[in-house]
Amino acid sequence: VGPNLTDAYWLNGGSPEAVLHSISNGFPDKGMPAWKPVLGPEKVRLAAAYVLSLRGRTVQNAKAPQGNMEP
């Protein structure tokens, strides 16, 4: 479920700001809830840092790239 977070392709932007925004506000129309009301700002920041740390990892059976390539 969800996109591959280990590659350089991001559906909604891969910058720290974009990832933080995605986690905070979610994409309810795509099934992703807004996590800021649940986790609060500090835990959302930690979740964004974790997601960003996944980029560049090698995983077996990774999903195909989706979205736009981010630097």
N, C-alpha and C positions, 0 to 999 in steps of 0.2 A: 504494500500500500504506500502510495506517495512516490515522489520522484527520487532519483538517484542523487544523493547528496555528496558523493565522493568524486564526481567528475567536475568539469569546468562549465557545465551547461546548467543554467538556472531559469526556471519558469518566471519568477517574479523578482529577479535581481539577486546577485550574489554578494553585493557589498555588505559590510557590517550593518549599515543603516537599513538596507532593504531587508535583510534577514531579521533584524530586530522588529521592523514594522510588520513583517509577515507573521511572526510569532505573536506579537502584541495584538494585532487586529484580526488575524486569521483570514480565511477565505470561505465564509459560510456557504456560498453558492457552490463550492467545490468540496464541501464536507470537512473543512478545517476550521475548528472553533477559534475564537479569540482567546488567547491564554492569559493576557494581562489581568483580566478581572479575577482569574483563578489563582495565578501564581504571584502576582504583584510584580513591580518593576525590577527588583533585584534578581529574582529567579528567572524572569524573562531574559534579562541580560546574560545570566549564566547559561541558559538554554541556547541563546544565540551564539555565544562563544563556543559551546560544544558543537553545534551544527557546523560552524565555520571550521572547527578543528578536523572535521571529517574529510574536507576537500583534499584530494590527492592520495587518499588511501586506496589500496587495492583490495577488492572484495570479490569473492567467488559469486558467479551468477548475478552480477550487477545489472540493473535495468539499463536499457539503451538510453543514450542522451536524449534529453528533452529541453526545449527552451533555447535561450540564446547563450552563446559562449561569453563568459565573464573573465576579465583579466585576472 
